[in-house]
Amino acid sequence: MNMDHETALNTAKRFFAAFEGRDPEGVRALLSPEANVTIPLSIAGTPAPWYVFDGREHVMGYIDSVVAKFDRVAFLDKVYTVSADAGSVFLQANGDILSTAEQLVYRNVYVFRIDIEDARIVKVWEYANPVAYANLGIENSEAEAAAQAR
């Protein structure tokens, strides 16, 4: 089934609203069973992806780890672009993420590619500068534990 640009854009906006709103069930409702999140830019500087979360439950483990670790997840200055075929939505944004427990403010520049089929998210590519994350000094984060559990 082909989607129109408005449906694709609204699906992506709902995903980011749920992510920023720390609403795991809102995220879950938008994911296809075979959903995947890939973080391709490795902290080690290798060509292999840093993390790959395969399947809705594994993706939700990643989302749950972000919600558990950070009090605020905000994407500022959002610019959305929908592909010509409406199968992908791109978001460029500045992250403003806070963990009061660890006294961390994490700011990064993000580009996301969201692949959508039948108004469900099948793939998320999360591009961000891994050096900015490394500078936080977080070791063995919940995301790493979720990735290792697969």
Salt bridges, closest charged atoms under 4 A:
GLU20 OE1 - LYS78 NZ 3.01
GLU25 OE1 - ARG28 NE 3.45
GLU57 OE2 - ARG28 NH1 2.70
ASP96 OD1 - ARG72 NH2 3.09
ASP96 OD1 - ARG107 NE 3.27
GLU102 OE2 - LYS69 NZ 2.47
ASP115 OD1 - ARG113 NE 2.76
GLU142 OE1 - LYS69 NZ 3.61
